[in-house]
Amino acid sequence: MSTFIRTSRLFVVLAAAAALSACVTAKLPPPSASATNVEKLRAANAGPAQLGQFKLAPGKPQSMDTTVGGLRGSSIAPAAGTFSLQLRDELGAELKAAGLLDPASPVVIEGLLTDSQVDAAIGTGTGRLAARFIVKRNGAVTFDKELAVDAKWESSFVGAVAIPAAINQYSALYKSLITKLLDDEAFRAAVKK
């Protein structure tokens, strides 16, 4: 086989690999309720609640609410414009499915995004999502707590495999954080009928 043919084949393989790992922006899926979380709300005897402000925590870089690094040049865009609103909409989907989302309720749930990270590193991928949740009843704070969830997974050397896996893992953190909130006994007490 001639050197030219070998070089040509190598070039084709490298070009294909580059195309597969090209920079892309993936949009997070619109929030949807999970049967498990809806059941948790019903089992907690939760009353109706409305959603207040969900925004970036003070002192955090503004970019944390709109971009996530660590994806080998690719990025994730929130479905709702910001990651804090993505979190709000995730919680809203659960409340709505349980029949508990009520804009006239005296119970208001608010949130501050405190951490949002993903890393599709070769070998082990990692992700983290954290927020401070505040519940007010008739204007008085009845719950104020920061909660965080972490993920770790096997991450491929191949970007075309590692990047979608990291995006899926990061997206799942939103549901995990809402589940952790619904499992918190103090939160359940704060939203009880």
DRENMI-525119 format. One line per field, with one value per residue: residue in three letters; x, y, z of N, C-alpha, C, CB in turn. Coordinates in nm, 3 decimals, decimal comma. Glycine has a CB too. Layout:
REM residues N
aa = c(ALA/...)
n.x = c(X/...)
n.y = c(Y/...)
n.z = c(Z/...)
ca.x = c(X/...)
ca.y = c(Y/...)
ca.z = c(Z/...)
c.x = c(X/...)
c.y = c(Y/...)
c.z = c(Z/...)
cb.x = c(X/...)
cb.y = c(Y/...)
cb.z = c(Z/...)
This chain:
REM residues 193
aa = c(MET/SER/THR/PHE/ILE/ARG/THR/SER/ARG/LEU/PHE/VAL/VAL/LEU/ALA/ALA/ALA/ALA/ALA/LEU/SER/ALA/CYS/VAL/THR/ALA/LYS/LEU/PRO/PRO/PRO/SER/ALA/SER/ALA/THR/ASN/VAL/GLU/LYS/LEU/ARG/ALA/ALA/ASN/ALA/GLY/PRO/ALA/GLN/LEU/GLY/GLN/PHE/LYS/LEU/ALA/PRO/GLY/LYS/PRO/GLN/SER/MET/ASP/THR/THR/VAL/GLY/GLY/LEU/ARG/GLY/SER/SER/ILE/ALA/PRO/ALA/ALA/GLY/THR/PHE/SER/LEU/GLN/LEU/ARG/ASP/GLU/LEU/GLY/ALA/GLU/LEU/LYS/ALA/ALA/GLY/LEU/LEU/ASP/PRO/ALA/SER/PRO/VAL/VAL/ILE/GLU/GLY/LEU/LEU/THR/ASP/SER/GLN/VAL/ASP/ALA/ALA/ILE/GLY/THR/GLY/THR/GLY/ARG/LEU/ALA/ALA/ARG/PHE/ILE/VAL/LYS/ARG/ASN/GLY/ALA/VAL/THR/PHE/ASP/LYS/GLU/LEU/ALA/VAL/ASP/ALA/LYS/TRP/GLU/SER/SER/PHE/VAL/GLY/ALA/VAL/ALA/ILE/PRO/ALA/ALA/ILE/ASN/GLN/TYR/SER/ALA/LEU/TYR/LYS/SER/LEU/ILE/THR/LYS/LEU/LEU/ASP/ASP/GLU/ALA/PHE/ARG/ALA/ALA/VAL/LYS/LYS)
n.x = c(0,085/0,058/0,227/0,085/-0,185/-0,217/-0,179/-0,391/-0,610/-0,572/-0,613/-0,887/-1,002/-0,925/-1,059/-1,325/-1,342/-1,305/-1,533/-1,733/-1,687/-1,738/-1,812/-2,114/-2,437/-2,653/-2,995/-3,161/-3,415/-3,769/-3,918/-4,067/-4,310/-4,247/-4,368/-4,290/-4,212/-4,451/-4,609/-4,470/-4,529/-4,804/-4,811/-4,693/-4,890/-4,913/-5,004/-5,161/-4,938/-4,757/-4,522/-4,250/-3,993/-3,719/-3,384/-3,041/-2,808/-2,696/-2,374/-2,272/-2,124/-2,270/-2,270/-2,302/-2,570/-2,648/-2,471/-2,278/-1,970/-1,706/-1,762/-1,601/-1,578/-1,835/-2,175/-2,450/-2,781/-3,029/-3,375/-3,557/-3,433/-3,270/-3,073/-3,168/-3,439/-3,502/-3,487/-3,697/-3,914/-3,901/-3,976/-4,228/-4,358/-4,385/-4,547/-4,777/-4,861/-4,934/-5,156/-5,122/-5,029/-5,086/-5,157/-5,271/-5,216/-5,122/-4,878/-4,553/-4,295/-3,955/-3,637/-3,277/-3,016/-2,721/-2,503/-2,376/-2,256/-2,072/-1,864/-1,714/-1,491/-1,216/-1,239/-1,366/-1,667/-1,823/-2,079/-2,269/-2,529/-2,684/-2,900/-3,059/-3,345/-3,646/-3,927/-4,224/-4,493/-4,780/-4,611/-4,420/-4,110/-4,079/-3,917/-3,580/-3,318/-3,015/-2,966/-2,798/-2,697/-2,499/-2,327/-2,159/-1,991/-1,886/-1,678/-1,628/-1,338/-1,388/-1,528/-1,781/-1,928/-1,893/-1,985/-2,276/-2,349/-2,269/-2,435/-2,686/-2,653/-2,619/-2,865/-3,036/-2,978/-3,144/-3,399/-3,320/-3,246/-3,491/-3,626/-3,473/-3,539/-3,816/-3,799/-3,702/-3,762/-3,818/-3,895/-4,123/-4,284/-4,315/-4,474/-4,702/-5,055)
n.y = c(-0,117/0,218/0,511/0,742/0,652/0,541/0,773/0,924/0,770/0,789/1,063/1,078/0,927/1,084/1,324/1,236/1,168/1,421/1,550/1,407/1,483/1,748/2,085/2,134/2,261/2,160/2,148/2,149/1,914/1,994/2,038/1,763/1,580/1,327/1,006/0,907/1,136/1,280/1,107/1,122/1,385/1,363/1,170/1,312/1,471/1,727/2,068/2,303/2,510/2,798/2,911/3,117/3,357/3,229/3,233/3,322/3,275/3,537/3,685/3,484/3,395/3,542/3,391/3,129/3,079/3,055/2,913/2,611/2,472/2,234/2,040/1,953/2,153/2,165/2,269/2,328/2,436/2,592/2,496/2,687/2,933/3,018/2,839/2,848/2,903/2,670/2,488/2,585/2,534/2,256/2,185/2,300/2,140/1,900/1,978/2,064/1,828/1,685/1,820/2,044/2,298/2,627/2,951/3,126/3,044/3,068/2,968/2,993/2,893/2,945/2,983/2,973/2,942/2,783/2,628/2,476/2,244/2,050/1,790/1,634/1,462/1,254/0,919/0,951/1,108/1,398/1,568/1,837/1,991/2,250/2,422/2,681/2,655/2,821/2,845/3,017/3,102/3,278/3,500/3,461/3,304/2,959/2,756/2,716/2,626/2,492/2,260/1,989/1,788/1,527/1,370/1,091/0,922/0,671/0,790/0,819/0,806/0,889/1,166/1,186/0,998/1,052/1,319/1,332/1,155/1,296/1,519/1,399/1,301/1,543/1,669/1,495/1,561/1,769/1,655/1,484/1,667/1,789/1,565/1,518/1,748/1,704/1,484/1,586/1,626/1,863/2,035/1,904/1,936/2,212/2,254/2,121/2,054)
n.z = c(0,000/-0,084/0,043/0,005/-0,009/0,246/0,399/0,306/0,394/0,672/0,703/0,633/0,842/1,065/0,999/1,009/1,281/1,393/1,300/1,432/1,694/1,697/1,797/1,962/2,053/2,289/2,375/2,685/2,771/2,776/3,098/3,274/3,460/3,709/3,793/4,040/4,190/4,194/4,341/4,584/4,663/4,702/4,905/5,107/5,193/5,094/5,053/4,823/4,630/4,518/4,271/4,329/4,276/4,095/4,069/3,996/4,259/4,477/4,420/4,262/3,945/3,657/3,425/3,512/3,518/3,259/3,095/3,068/3,124/3,046/2,858/2,653/2,456/2,358/2,442/2,674/2,656/2,850/2,860/2,934/2,915/3,131/3,375/3,634/3,594/3,460/3,669/3,826/3,653/3,643/3,905/3,902/3,709/3,849/4,067/3,929/3,801/4,023/4,095/4,252/4,197/4,239/4,172/4,353/4,604/4,953/5,011/4,904/4,693/4,646/4,475/4,464/4,248/4,319/4,240/3,943/3,740/3,501/3,381/3,123/3,142/3,039/3,123/3,397/3,435/3,577/3,762/3,904/4,087/4,259/4,485/4,672/4,850/4,934/5,136/5,182/5,391/5,387/5,372/5,571/5,637/5,622/5,554/5,464/5,292/5,158/4,903/4,744/4,463/4,327/4,056/3,910/3,655/3,414/3,166/2,827/2,609/2,356/2,215/2,086/2,216/2,487/2,528/2,475/2,682/2,910/2,890/2,924/3,187/3,327/3,277/3,414/3,675/3,755/3,799/4,005/4,204/4,263/4,360/4,591/4,734/4,776/4,939/5,173/5,511/5,652/5,447/5,358/5,582/5,572/5,349/5,399/5,416)
ca.x = c(0,000/0,144/0,224/-0,023/-0,312/-0,219/-0,196/-0,528/-0,700/-0,554/-0,679/-1,031/-1,035/-0,914/-1,167/-1,449/-1,337/-1,325/-1,674/-1,813/-1,669/-1,751/-1,884/-2,259/-2,512/-2,773/-3,093/-3,220/-3,555/-3,867/-3,945/-4,185/-4,328/-4,220/-4,469/-4,233/-4,219/-4,593/-4,653/-4,408/-4,608/-4,933/-4,786/-4,654/-5,010/-4,878/-5,111/-5,128/-4,829/-4,721/-4,379/-4,204/-3,873/-3,606/-3,279/-2,904/-2,774/-2,607/-2,231/-2,233/-2,105/-2,391/-2,259/-2,345/-2,713/-2,677/-2,378/-2,209/-1,848/-1,668/-1,817/-1,505/-1,608/-1,980/-2,244/-2,590/-2,867/-3,150/-3,499/-3,633/-3,353/-3,168/-3,078/-3,254/-3,577/-3,516/-3,516/-3,834/-4,009/-3,899/-4,060/-4,364/-4,415/-4,423/-4,662/-4,892/-4,906/-4,997/-5,273/-5,089/-4,978/-5,196/-5,101/-5,334/-5,182/-5,041/-4,747/-4,471/-4,163/-3,857/-3,509/-3,155/-2,919/-2,591/-2,396/-2,417/-2,131/-2,061/-1,731/-1,707/-1,349/-1,186/-1,231/-1,477/-1,741/-1,883/-2,177/-2,319/-2,633/-2,723/-2,988/-3,117/-3,490/-3,711/-4,073/-4,290/-4,637/-4,831/-4,499/-4,322/-4,024/-4,097/-3,813/-3,471/-3,211/-2,945/-2,956/-2,709/-2,686/-2,378/-2,329/-2,029/-2,016/-1,774/-1,679/-1,549/-1,234/-1,448/-1,618/-1,915/-1,993/-1,884/-2,062/-2,418/-2,364/-2,257/-2,555/-2,792/-2,628/-2,645/-3,010/-3,098/-2,954/-3,259/-3,499/-3,263/-3,251/-3,632/-3,653/-3,410/-3,622/-3,941/-3,769/-3,658/-3,872/-3,852/-3,969/-4,255/-4,360/-4,342/-4,578/-4,816/-5,186)
ca.y = c(0,000/0,335/0,609/0,836/0,591/0,534/0,909/0,963/0,700/0,849/1,192/1,053/0,884/1,202/1,416/1,179/1,183/1,563/1,582/1,345/1,551/1,892/2,161/2,141/2,311/2,079/2,214/2,058/1,886/2,063/1,961/1,676/1,521/1,184/0,941/0,893/1,263/1,313/1,024/1,177/1,502/1,318/1,101/1,413/1,548/1,865/2,156/2,380/2,608/2,871/2,928/3,255/3,382/3,137/3,310/3,293/3,323/3,654/3,657/3,381/3,454/3,540/3,284/3,001/3,062/3,043/2,823/2,508/2,428/2,096/1,947/1,939/2,251/2,172/2,337/2,296/2,553/2,560/2,505/2,805/3,055/3,013/2,714/2,867/2,885/2,527/2,426/2,628/2,463/2,114/2,176/2,331/2,023/1,803/2,033/2,066/1,689/1,641/1,905/2,130/2,428/2,723/3,086/3,202/2,981/3,147/2,903/3,031/2,828/3,020/2,913/3,041/2,848/2,806/2,556/2,408/2,203/1,919/1,769/1,510/1,425/1,118/0,827/0,970/1,233/1,443/1,676/1,886/2,093/2,288/2,539/2,716/2,663/2,897/2,835/3,119/3,085/3,411/3,594/3,420/3,194/2,835/2,662/2,784/2,526/2,461/2,118/1,962/1,652/1,503/1,250/1,043/0,815/0,637/0,881/0,766/0,885/0,938/1,277/1,159/0,913/1,116/1,444/1,303/1,093/1,403/1,601/1,321/1,299/1,677/1,689/1,414/1,624/1,853/1,567/1,435/1,774/1,802/1,447/1,542/1,848/1,641/1,388/1,658/1,630/2,002/2,088/1,842/2,003/2,349/2,260/2,037/2,121)
ca.z = c(0,000/-0,096/0,152/-0,026/0,027/0,393/0,449/0,271/0,487/0,804/0,698/0,635/0,979/1,152/0,964/1,062/1,427/1,423/1,275/1,538/1,821/1,672/1,899/1,945/2,167/2,312/2,460/2,782/2,737/2,861/3,220/3,280/3,593/3,725/3,878/4,174/4,261/4,214/4,454/4,705/4,701/4,755/5,032/5,207/5,225/5,061/5,008/4,703/4,643/4,396/4,253/4,328/4,197/4,088/4,003/4,036/4,394/4,478/4,427/4,164/3,813/3,575/3,325/3,570/3,494/3,116/3,026/3,145/3,058/3,075/2,759/2,542/2,353/2,334/2,553/2,702/2,671/2,926/2,783/2,977/2,905/3,237/3,450/3,752/3,548/3,431/3,798/3,862/3,569/3,685/4,025/3,859/3,642/3,953/4,140/3,840/3,781/4,148/4,119/4,365/4,153/4,255/4,180/4,460/4,732/5,046/5,019/4,789/4,689/4,568/4,465/4,421/4,194/4,384/4,172/3,821/3,676/3,437/3,324/3,045/3,142/2,995/3,237/3,489/3,422/3,702/3,754/4,033/4,082/4,395/4,495/4,803/4,838/5,041/5,137/5,264/5,409/5,422/5,383/5,673/5,591/5,698/5,511/5,394/5,296/5,033/4,873/4,629/4,414/4,248/3,972/3,862/3,559/3,327/3,052/2,716/2,544/2,232/2,243/2,034/2,315/2,619/2,539/2,499/2,815/3,008/2,880/2,989/3,332/3,380/3,270/3,520/3,805/3,789/3,859/4,131/4,305/4,304/4,444/4,721/4,802/4,818/5,046/5,292/5,607/5,685/5,333/5,360/5,688/5,531/5,244/5,441/5,421)
c.x = c(0,090/0,127/0,109/-0,159/-0,324/-0,245/-0,339/-0,628/-0,692/-0,624/-0,831/-1,076/-1,030/-1,024/-1,301/-1,455/-1,362/-1,471/-1,764/-1,800/-1,678/-1,833/-2,033/-2,319/-2,639/-2,867/-3,151/-3,366/-3,649/-3,896/-4,072/-4,191/-4,289/-4,325/-4,419/-4,247/-4,363/-4,646/-4,595/-4,487/-4,742/-4,917/-4,750/-4,773/-4,984/-5,001/-5,070/-5,018/-4,814/-4,570/-4,346/-4,081/-3,772/-3,500/-3,143/-2,877/-2,681/-2,460/-2,182/-2,215/-2,230/-2,389/-2,304/-2,492/-2,746/-2,587/-2,317/-2,087/-1,822/-1,717/-1,731/-1,541/-1,755/-2,046/-2,388/-2,665/-2,991/-3,275/-3,571/-3,552/-3,243/-3,181/-3,163/-3,402/-3,604/-3,554/-3,658/-3,936/-4,015/-3,990/-4,206/-4,432/-4,462/-4,547/-4,789/-4,948/-4,975/-5,122/-5,249/-5,032/-5,093/-5,139/-5,163/-5,299/-5,102/-4,900/-4,671/-4,336/-4,073/-3,726/-3,397/-3,056/-2,782/-2,475/-2,453/-2,290/-2,149/-1,922/-1,727/-1,562/-1,331/-1,169/-1,353/-1,539/-1,804/-1,983/-2,225/-2,423/-2,676/-2,810/-3,032/-3,266/-3,548/-3,861/-4,126/-4,438/-4,691/-4,719/-4,392/-4,243/-4,043/-3,994/-3,709/-3,349/-3,148/-2,933/-2,870/-2,716/-2,563/-2,397/-2,187/-2,057/-1,889/-1,785/-1,579/-1,441/-1,291/-1,552/-1,761/-1,995/-2,002/-1,974/-2,212/-2,441/-2,360/-2,382/-2,673/-2,777/-2,660/-2,796/-3,082/-3,078/-3,073/-3,368/-3,449/-3,270/-3,395/-3,671/-3,595/-3,489/-3,749/-3,921/-3,729/-3,776/-3,914/-3,929/-4,111/-4,344/-4,402/-4,453/-4,701/-4,943/-5,213)
c.y = c(0,123/0,429/0,707/0,780/0,582/0,672/0,957/0,898/0,759/0,984/1,176/1,014/1,003/1,303/1,367/1,194/1,328/1,602/1,525/1,418/1,702/1,957/2,167/2,205/2,230/2,155/2,111/2,033/1,966/1,977/1,877/1,614/1,374/1,127/0,931/1,023/1,308/1,234/1,076/1,298/1,460/1,251/1,199/1,496/1,698/1,941/2,228/2,482/2,681/2,884/3,077/3,268/3,269/3,211/3,264/3,350/3,443/3,612/3,551/3,447/3,437/3,425/3,148/2,973/3,038/2,947/2,723/2,465/2,281/1,994/1,939/2,031/2,262/2,240/2,289/2,428/2,513/2,578/2,635/2,935/3,065/2,881/2,728/2,853/2,740/2,453/2,459/2,548/2,314/2,096/2,203/2,214/1,920/1,850/2,028/1,926/1,635/1,723/2,006/2,266/2,527/2,864/3,172/3,146/3,076/3,089/2,932/2,962/2,908/2,944/3,003/2,935/2,879/2,732/2,481/2,374/2,068/1,910/1,632/1,465/1,281/1,031/0,839/1,107/1,268/1,556/1,714/1,994/2,122/2,413/2,557/2,734/2,735/2,878/2,942/3,087/3,217/3,510/3,557/3,299/3,073/2,729/2,741/2,692/2,509/2,309/2,099/1,815/1,643/1,377/1,219/0,925/0,788/0,720/0,833/0,863/0,955/1,047/1,253/1,069/0,987/1,237/1,417/1,240/1,200/1,492/1,529/1,320/1,435/1,704/1,615/1,475/1,710/1,770/1,516/1,541/1,795/1,684/1,467/1,645/1,784/1,538/1,457/1,677/1,771/2,067/2,033/1,906/2,143/2,359/2,176/2,119/2,179)
c.z = c(0,000/0,022/0,130/0,019/0,179/0,453/0,422/0,366/0,628/0,809/0,706/0,776/1,074/1,125/1,019/1,213/1,468/1,404/1,385/1,670/1,807/1,781/1,865/2,069/2,178/2,404/2,557/2,745/2,826/2,984/3,208/3,418/3,592/3,821/4,022/4,253/4,287/4,333/4,586/4,755/4,762/4,891/5,144/5,254/5,202/5,016/4,882/4,731/4,510/4,389/4,246/4,239/4,207/4,008/4,053/4,174/4,385/4,491/4,331/4,028/3,726/3,473/3,379/3,539/3,347/3,040/3,123/3,065/3,084/2,975/2,634/2,425/2,318/2,454/2,563/2,716/2,750/2,839/2,811/2,971/3,009/3,312/3,576/3,713/3,507/3,559/3,843/3,782/3,601/3,807/3,989/3,790/3,743/4,028/4,055/3,821/3,906/4,180/4,230/4,325/4,152/4,272/4,290/4,599/4,821/5,065/4,890/4,800/4,596/4,565/4,416/4,374/4,252/4,318/4,052/3,743/3,606/3,376/3,256/3,032/3,096/3,119/3,327/3,467/3,554/3,674/3,891/4,008/4,225/4,390/4,640/4,780/4,960/5,025/5,231/5,271/5,463/5,449/5,483/5,622/5,683/5,660/5,433/5,403/5,158/5,020/4,749/4,592/4,325/4,166/3,927/3,770/3,479/3,201/2,946/2,670/2,420/2,266/2,199/2,127/2,448/2,633/2,557/2,637/2,923/3,008/2,947/3,140/3,395/3,383/3,383/3,659/3,849/3,857/3,995/4,241/4,353/4,393/4,583/4,802/4,857/4,928/5,176/5,388/5,642/5,570/5,333/5,466/5,646/5,427/5,279/5,447/5,559)
cb.x = c(-0,097/0,114/0,359/-0,026/-0,325/-0,087/-0,093/-0,560/-0,666/-0,403/-0,641/-1,067/-0,938/-0,778/-1,176/-1,462/-1,201/-1,234/-1,718/-1,772/-1,535/-1,814/-1,825/-2,320/-2,543/-2,736/-3,207/-3,209/-3,584/-3,998/-3,958/-4,181/-4,475/-4,075/-4,503/-4,085/-4,147/-4,677/-4,612/-4,260/-4,632/-5,000/-4,674/-4,546/-5,054/-4,769/-5,147/-5,253/-4,695/-4,789/-4,330/-4,172/-3,808/-3,644/-3,297/-2,803/-2,709/-2,644/-2,196/-2,341/-1,983/-2,406/-2,114/-2,322/-2,786/-2,668/-2,267/-2,302/-1,728/-1,716/-1,959/-1,501/-1,531/-2,040/-2,239/-2,605/-2,907/-3,159/-3,590/-3,683/-3,440/-3,182/-2,936/-3,228/-3,606/-3,384/-3,414/-3,853/-3,973/-3,753/-4,012/-4,362/-4,312/-4,306/-4,634/-4,854/-4,788/-4,897/-5,392/-4,991/-4,910/-5,286/-5,117/-5,484/-5,103/-5,111/-4,761/-4,455/-4,174/-3,836/-3,521/-3,094/-2,916/-2,599/-2,325/-2,514/-2,017/-2,173/-1,620/-1,771/-1,288/-1,057/-1,105/-1,430/-1,849/-1,774/-2,294/-2,203/-2,755/-2,598/-3,111/-3,050/-3,552/-3,671/-4,121/-4,267/-4,671/-4,922/-4,551/-4,394/-3,875/-4,237/-3,872/-3,440/-3,265/-2,803/-3,098/-2,564/-2,814/-2,254/-2,422/-1,933/-2,132/-1,771/-1,645/-1,639/-1,113/-1,513/-1,567/-1,906/-1,918/-1,741/-2,039/-2,471/-2,254/-2,132/-2,589/-2,793/-2,481/-2,573/-3,063/-3,041/-2,827/-3,316/-3,530/-3,117/-3,194/-3,725/-3,595/-3,263/-3,658/-4,008/-3,657/-3,597/-3,832/-3,723/-3,897/-4,244/-4,276/-4,216/-4,521/-4,788/-5,299)
cb.y = c(0,000/0,409/0,686/0,867/0,450/0,476/1,005/0,924/0,550/0,866/1,266/0,942/0,774/1,268/1,435/1,030/1,135/1,651/1,527/1,202/1,513/1,919/2,303/1,999/2,464/1,939/2,280/2,115/1,735/2,094/2,055/1,566/1,537/1,159/0,802/0,852/1,371/1,283/0,877/1,218/1,593/1,221/0,998/1,505/1,522/1,870/2,256/2,451/2,539/3,012/2,856/3,303/3,512/2,996/3,461/3,349/3,210/3,749/3,616/3,265/3,392/3,673/3,274/3,002/3,183/3,178/2,904/2,386/2,511/2,059/1,988/1,793/2,219/2,030/2,490/2,207/2,613/2,648/2,386/2,785/3,173/3,135/2,669/3,006/2,979/2,469/2,471/2,780/2,483/2,068/2,276/2,451/1,961/1,781/2,177/2,125/1,599/1,651/1,821/2,061/2,418/2,685/3,154/3,202/2,852/3,158/2,747/3,186/2,677/3,162/2,796/3,127/2,854/2,765/2,458/2,497/2,195/1,898/1,779/1,529/1,444/1,114/0,853/0,955/1,222/1,491/1,636/1,940/2,047/2,312/2,525/2,846/2,521/3,050/2,691/3,263/2,964/3,401/3,727/3,385/3,237/2,780/2,546/2,926/2,390/2,528/2,054/2,003/1,608/1,491/1,269/1,003/0,852/0,483/1,026/0,732/0,796/0,822/1,399/1,097/0,779/1,157/1,530/1,210/0,988/1,488/1,633/1,179/1,260/1,784/1,642/1,273/1,710/1,922/1,448/1,393/1,905/1,809/1,319/1,589/1,963/1,575/1,295/1,797/1,558/2,082/2,055/1,692/2,010/2,411/2,212/1,972/2,024)
cb.z = c(0,122/-0,226/0,160/-0,176/-0,037/0,447/0,383/0,126/0,492/0,836/0,569/0,534/1,026/1,133/0,812/1,023/1,482/1,334/1,139/1,556/1,882/1,534/1,912/1,920/2,153/2,372/2,376/2,927/2,751/2,782/3,339/3,169/3,639/3,778/3,824/4,166/4,183/4,086/4,432/4,678/4,579/4,657/5,016/5,151/5,371/4,952/5,118/4,650/4,684/4,392/4,125/4,470/4,241/4,021/4,027/3,933/4,478/4,594/4,565/4,157/3,743/3,502/3,277/3,723/3,543/3,053/2,955/3,178/3,104/3,207/2,721/2,494/2,231/2,311/2,534/2,831/2,532/3,052/2,815/3,118/2,917/3,335/3,488/3,817/3,430/3,371/3,904/3,835/3,423/3,719/4,134/3,767/3,546/4,052/4,185/3,705/3,744/4,265/4,152/4,452/4,011/4,377/4,049/4,442/4,708/5,181/5,043/4,779/4,641/4,627/4,373/4,537/4,037/4,528/4,268/3,735/3,778/3,327/3,433/2,905/3,283/2,905/3,318/3,635/3,312/3,802/3,665/4,122/3,994/4,483/4,401/4,865/4,824/5,035/5,181/5,206/5,508/5,545/5,418/5,809/5,589/5,674/5,423/5,456/5,346/5,029/4,853/4,661/4,338/4,339/3,848/3,981/3,465/3,294/3,097/2,599/2,505/2,152/2,177/1,897/2,332/2,646/2,414/2,391/2,839/2,981/2,733/2,936/3,361/3,294/3,134/3,519/3,800/3,663/3,766/4,111/4,248/4,181/4,379/4,703/4,706/4,700/5,001/5,252/5,734/5,716/5,200/5,385/5,818/5,475/5,111/5,579/5,383)
